[in-house]
Amino acid sequence: MAHEIASNLPAAVPGQEMAHAPDVAEHAAGHAEHGGLAHKLRGLENRKLGIWLFLCSEIMFFTVLIGTNQMARWKDPGPHEVLNIPLTALNTFILLTSSFTVVWALSGLQQGNRKKFLRALLLSILFGAMFVGIQAFEYTNLSHDGFVLNANLYSSSFFVLTGFHGSHVIIGLIWLTRLFIKGFNGSYSAENYEEFELAGLYWHFVDIVWIVLFVIVYLI
Amino acid sequence: MEQPVKPPLLSPEAAAKVPAHPQHESHDGPYILAYILLAVFTLIEVLFTYSTFAKIVLVIILLVLAGTKATLVAAFYMHLRYEKRFLAFVFGGPVLLGAICVLALQQLILR
């Protein structure tokens, strides 16, 4: 591995090759000895740490939106009664189920059970699409009651907050669909599942955000 | 062309603890249990909303339930329970900061 890395490097200044090449090879060999430190930090694979850090930034993003919604409710309580709690509770249940099916799919992949993986992933996509569909239905009903984006400060913050969450669900759906197609074509196996695990982390995070939104925006 | 085998993302210690990894052997119990708990807690949340508790009691109960549900998802579905503690600190910091901000704003709702 060390020699491979050294051989891929551009040629150094003539006369200095001998001085640099052993250093690079030594450095790379050192990394290999420590279990590939170049790709890890504290034993965590870089892509995995990267997605966790991205999720941390998402927490701050949604905190700001939730805070704005709380402030707007204080200034203008608005038609909080208009929100359809039973329908949203059903939607919450659907998103929770999709989270379960995603982890179920990962479990299938890790067990080398392709059928379980594909079925569970397809169910996740269907549940995710149902969530978006019900949210669109809810928005339509709210608009019929005059609760639209520019009705007041509260309605604006409500649509921005839940809309951004919905857009995250749509991005997650596109990601899962891509993974389903790749999985269907046999790109993943019991030894090669990390890409799906990263998408799963994103999907579960979107689920966590909804758990908080459901309570703060709809129930309290 | 043969697909290159990439290294697993879980650390060796974490991989050893994750419920489902051996071939054809299912350890999905924790996932099912977490799902049942999530569904039950959601139902309790909705039922509490229609109760006649004082607003402050209701807010505390609902926030505790939401926090428990979020922890269940992070611990079991995101495998944080099986990961290195370092990762829990990385994720826990912003969660704590966000929770403090949201809790501080609850006083506006309770007025």
Interface residues (C-beta under 8 A of the other chain):
Chain A: G36 H39 R42 G43 L44 E45 R47 K48 L49 W52 L53 L55 C56 S57 I59 M60 F62 T63 I66 G67 Q70 M71 R73 W74 I85 P86 A89 T92 F93 L96 T97 S99 F100 V102 V103 W104 L106 S107 Q110 Q111 G112 N113 S187 S189 A190 E191 N192 Y193 E194 E197 L198 G200 L201 H204 F205 D207 I208 I211 V212 F214 V215 I216 L219 I220
Chain B: Q3 V5 K6 P7 P8 L9 S11 E13 V18 P19 A20 H21 P22 Q23 H24 E25 S26 H27 D28 Y31 I32 A34 Y35 L38 A39 T42 E45 V46 F48 T49 L58 V59 L62 L63 L65 A66 K69 A70 V73 A74 F76 Y77 M78 K84 F86 L87 V90 F91 G93 P94 V95 L97 G98 C101 V102 L105 Q106 L108 I109 R111
